[in-house]
Amino acid sequence: MTREKEVELLMKDGDTRSEAEKHLKDGAVIIEDLAENLGSYLDEWDVDEEDRGAYRNMIEKKIPAAGWGVVEDGGKTFYIMYVL
């Protein structure tokens, strides 16, 4: 994904261009395959079982977990993991 597309997706999540660029510089990550690979990501990130519900809710209901954004674009869902 190009840097410009990443900026565009962050802007769709409510950021200004400068905020989007700052978030990317700070390490924000846009994940395209979170729904398909949720278990693997949660294991990799060592998320406790009691905290996994927020991620499942984010996938099922498109309600962002704390520190996350959810953006629909071109028929795809993108999950933004912000660095706070």
NULOZA-171759 format. One record per residue (C-alpha): residue number from 1; residue in one letter; x negated, y, z. Coordinates in nm, 2 decimals, always signed. Each point is the difference from the previous one (the first is absolute). Example, Ala and Ser with C-alpha at 12.3 -4.5 7.8 and 13.67 -1.06 7.14 Angstrom:
BEGIN
<num=1; residu=A; x=-1.23; y=-0.45; z=+0.78>
<num=2; residu=S; x=-0.14; y=+0.34; z=-0.07>
END
This chain:
BEGIN
<num=1; residu=M; x=+0.00; y=+0.00; z=+0.00>
<num=2; residu=T; x=-0.13; y=+0.34; z=-0.09>
<num=3; residu=R; x=-0.07; y=+0.27; z=+0.26>
<num=4; residu=E; x=+0.26; y=+0.22; z=-0.17>
<num=5; residu=K; x=+0.26; y=-0.28; z=+0.04>
<num=6; residu=E; x=-0.09; y=-0.03; z=+0.36>
<num=7; residu=V; x=+0.05; y=+0.37; z=+0.05>
<num=8; residu=E; x=+0.33; y=-0.01; z=-0.18>
<num=9; residu=L; x=+0.13; y=-0.28; z=+0.23>
<num=10; residu=L; x=-0.11; y=+0.18; z=+0.31>
<num=11; residu=M; x=+0.18; y=+0.31; z=-0.13>
<num=12; residu=K; x=+0.31; y=-0.21; z=-0.05>
<num=13; residu=D; x=-0.03; y=-0.09; z=+0.37>
<num=14; residu=G; x=+0.03; y=+0.37; z=+0.08>
<num=15; residu=D; x=-0.36; y=+0.12; z=+0.00>
<num=16; residu=T; x=-0.13; y=+0.31; z=-0.18>
<num=17; residu=R; x=-0.27; y=-0.06; z=-0.26>
<num=18; residu=S; x=-0.27; y=+0.13; z=+0.25>
<num=19; residu=E; x=+0.15; y=-0.22; z=+0.28>
<num=20; residu=A; x=+0.00; y=-0.30; z=-0.23>
<num=21; residu=E; x=-0.36; y=+0.05; z=-0.10>
<num=22; residu=K; x=-0.10; y=+0.04; z=+0.37>
<num=23; residu=H; x=+0.18; y=-0.32; z=+0.09>
<num=24; residu=L; x=-0.19; y=-0.19; z=-0.27>
<num=25; residu=K; x=-0.33; y=+0.16; z=+0.10>
<num=26; residu=D; x=+0.08; y=-0.11; z=+0.36>
<num=27; residu=G; x=+0.05; y=-0.36; z=-0.11>
<num=28; residu=A; x=+0.38; y=-0.04; z=-0.07>
<num=29; residu=V; x=+0.07; y=-0.32; z=-0.20>
<num=30; residu=I; x=+0.28; y=-0.07; z=-0.24>
<num=31; residu=I; x=+0.10; y=-0.37; z=+0.00>
<num=32; residu=E; x=+0.20; y=-0.14; z=-0.30>
<num=33; residu=D; x=+0.03; y=-0.36; z=+0.11>
<num=34; residu=L; x=+0.08; y=+0.03; z=+0.37>
<num=35; residu=A; x=+0.34; y=-0.16; z=-0.03>
<num=36; residu=E; x=-0.14; y=-0.30; z=-0.19>
<num=37; residu=N; x=-0.30; y=-0.05; z=+0.24>
<num=38; residu=L; x=+0.13; y=+0.14; z=+0.33>
<num=39; residu=G; x=-0.10; y=-0.30; z=+0.21>
<num=40; residu=S; x=-0.36; y=+0.01; z=-0.14>
<num=41; residu=Y; x=-0.03; y=+0.37; z=+0.07>
<num=42; residu=L; x=+0.13; y=-0.03; z=+0.35>
<num=43; residu=D; x=-0.24; y=-0.28; z=+0.08>
<num=44; residu=E; x=-0.29; y=+0.19; z=-0.15>
<num=45; residu=W; x=+0.09; y=+0.31; z=+0.20>
<num=46; residu=D; x=+0.05; y=-0.22; z=+0.31>
<num=47; residu=V; x=+0.35; y=+0.13; z=+0.07>
<num=48; residu=D; x=+0.16; y=-0.15; z=+0.31>
<num=49; residu=E; x=+0.32; y=-0.20; z=-0.05>
<num=50; residu=E; x=+0.21; y=+0.25; z=+0.20>
<num=51; residu=D; x=-0.11; y=+0.28; z=-0.23>
<num=52; residu=R; x=+0.07; y=-0.18; z=-0.33>
<num=53; residu=G; x=+0.37; y=+0.08; z=+0.00>
<num=54; residu=A; x=-0.07; y=+0.36; z=-0.09>
<num=55; residu=Y; x=-0.18; y=-0.11; z=-0.31>
<num=56; residu=R; x=+0.27; y=-0.24; z=-0.10>
<num=57; residu=N; x=+0.26; y=+0.27; z=+0.06>
<num=58; residu=M; x=-0.21; y=+0.23; z=-0.23>
<num=59; residu=I; x=+0.00; y=-0.26; z=-0.27>
<num=60; residu=E; x=+0.37; y=-0.09; z=+0.03>
<num=61; residu=K; x=+0.16; y=+0.34; z=+0.07>
<num=62; residu=K; x=-0.27; y=+0.23; z=-0.15>
<num=63; residu=I; x=-0.02; y=+0.18; z=+0.34>
<num=64; residu=P; x=-0.37; y=+0.09; z=+0.06>
<num=65; residu=A; x=-0.18; y=-0.13; z=+0.30>
<num=66; residu=A; x=-0.19; y=+0.25; z=+0.21>
<num=67; residu=G; x=-0.29; y=+0.15; z=-0.21>
<num=68; residu=W; x=+0.14; y=-0.14; z=-0.32>
<num=69; residu=G; x=+0.20; y=+0.14; z=-0.30>
<num=70; residu=V; x=+0.22; y=-0.19; z=-0.25>
<num=71; residu=V; x=+0.04; y=+0.13; z=-0.36>
<num=72; residu=E; x=+0.20; y=-0.13; z=-0.29>
<num=73; residu=D; x=-0.14; y=+0.08; z=-0.34>
<num=74; residu=G; x=+0.07; y=-0.16; z=-0.34>
<num=75; residu=G; x=+0.19; y=-0.28; z=+0.15>
<num=76; residu=K; x=-0.28; y=-0.10; z=+0.24>
<num=77; residu=T; x=-0.04; y=+0.06; z=+0.37>
<num=78; residu=F; x=-0.33; y=+0.14; z=+0.13>
<num=79; residu=Y; x=-0.10; y=-0.01; z=+0.37>
<num=80; residu=I; x=-0.23; y=+0.28; z=+0.12>
<num=81; residu=M; x=-0.22; y=-0.07; z=+0.30>
<num=82; residu=Y; x=-0.10; y=+0.33; z=+0.14>
<num=83; residu=V; x=-0.31; y=+0.05; z=+0.21>
<num=84; residu=L; x=+0.11; y=+0.21; z=+0.30>
END
